[in-house]
Amino acid sequence: MQVDGKTKVAVTCDPLDLLNFLKHDFIPMNLMCEQAEMSERGIYDRTKAVFEYFKLPFDVEPPE
């Protein structure tokens, strides 16, 4: 949304639409992380950070 007199634009979207958009990229992201030899915990932390960035719920337990 553009506000007259402001130099920045705010983007709003439905959280479910955003989640549906993001879910298609998690498998490729996880594969790239595994190829980079990231730990399971590192992959978990990266995934959690994406959810937190977009203010989406994340209730998955961390790997042991």
C-alpha positions in Angstrom: 0.0 0.0 0.0 1.4 3.4 -1.0 0.8 6.4 1.3 1.2 9.9 -0.2 4.3 11.6 1.1 6.0 8.4 2.2 9.0 7.0 0.5 8.4 3.4 1.5 5.7 1.0 0.5 4.0 -1.4 2.9 3.0 -4.8 1.7 0.3 -6.8 3.4 -0.9 -10.3 2.6 -2.9 -13.1 4.1 -0.8 -15.3 6.3 -2.2 -18.5 4.8 -1.4 -17.2 1.3 2.2 -16.5 2.4 2.5 -19.9 4.1 1.3 -21.6 0.9 3.8 -19.6 -1.1 6.7 -20.5 1.2 5.9 -24.2 1.6 7.0 -24.9 -2.0 10.5 -23.7 -1.2 11.2 -25.6 2.0 12.1 -28.9 0.4 14.7 -27.3 -2.0 16.0 -25.2 0.9 16.4 -28.3 3.1 18.2 -30.2 0.3 20.6 -27.3 -0.2 21.3 -27.1 3.5 21.9 -30.9 3.6 24.3 -30.6 0.6 26.1 -27.8 2.5 26.4 -30.3 5.4 24.4 -28.2 7.8 23.3 -30.0 11.0 19.7 -30.9 11.5 19.6 -28.3 14.2 21.0 -25.7 11.8 18.3 -26.5 9.3 15.6 -26.3 12.0 17.0 -22.9 13.2 16.9 -21.6 9.6 13.4 -22.8 9.1 12.3 -21.3 12.4 13.9 -18.0 11.5 11.9 -17.8 8.3 8.7 -18.4 10.1 9.6 -15.8 12.8 10.6 -13.2 10.1 7.1 -13.4 8.6 5.4 -13.7 12.0 4.0 -17.1 11.2 3.3 -19.7 13.9 6.0 -22.3 14.4 5.4 -25.1 16.9 7.8 -27.8 15.8 10.0 -29.3 18.4 13.8 -29.0 17.7 15.7 -32.1 16.7 17.5 -34.0 19.4 
